[in-house]
């Protein structure tokens, strides 16, 4: 994983697919089974982030063929 600061509040991340999958899985777990002490605002923000992620994945199109 690499992070780069583009502007004070904007970061660009470069992830290996498994790294990003791990983060997304953890976020989905929190949204689906968060304990009551997690603020509703945080869950709402995380839900919106996951919806944006899902849309971006759909925009990627089919996975490229891997050559062995």
C-alpha positions in Angstrom: 0.0 0.0 0.0 1.2 3.5 -0.8 -0.4 6.8 0.3 0.3 10.2 -1.3 -1.0 13.5 0.0 -2.5 15.4 -3.0 -3.9 18.3 -1.0 -4.3 18.9 2.8 -7.5 16.8 3.0 -7.0 14.6 -0.1 -5.0 11.4 -0.3 -4.4 9.1 -3.2 -4.0 5.4 -2.3 -2.4 2.6 -4.3 -3.4 -0.8 -3.1 -2.9 -4.4 -4.1 -6.3 -5.9 -4.8 -6.1 -8.1 -1.7 -5.3 -5.1 0.5 -8.3 -3.2 -0.7 -10.5 -6.3 -0.4 -9.5 -6.6 3.2 -10.4 -3.0 4.0 -13.7 -3.3 2.2 -14.6 -6.6 4.0 -13.9 -5.0 7.3 -16.0 -2.0 6.5 -18.9 -4.2 5.4 -18.6 -6.2 8.6 -18.8 -3.0 10.7 -21.9 -1.8 8.8 -23.7 -5.1 9.1 -22.9 -5.9 12.7 -21.7 -2.8 14.4 -22.1 -2.6 18.2 -24.5 0.0 19.5 -21.7 2.3 20.6 -20.8 3.1 17.0 -22.5 6.4 16.2 -25.2 6.2 13.5 -23.4 9.0 11.6 -20.3 6.9 11.3 -22.3 4.0 10.0 -24.1 6.2 7.5 -20.8 7.6 6.2 -19.3 4.1 5.9 -22.4 2.9 4.1 -22.1 5.7 1.6 -18.4 5.0 1.1 -19.2 1.3 0.4 -21.9 2.3 -2.1 -19.4 4.6 -3.9 -16.9 1.8 -3.9 -19.4 -0.7 -5.4 -20.2 1.9 -8.1 -16.6 2.4 -8.9 -16.0 -1.4 -9.2 -18.9 -1.7 -11.6 -17.3 1.1 -13.7 -14.1 -0.8 -14.0 -15.7 -3.3 -16.3 -14.5 -6.9 -16.7 -11.3 -8.1 -15.1 -8.4 -8.3 -17.5 -7.2 -11.8 -18.5 -4.2 -13.1 -16.6 -1.4 -14.6 -18.6 0.4 -17.6 -17.1 
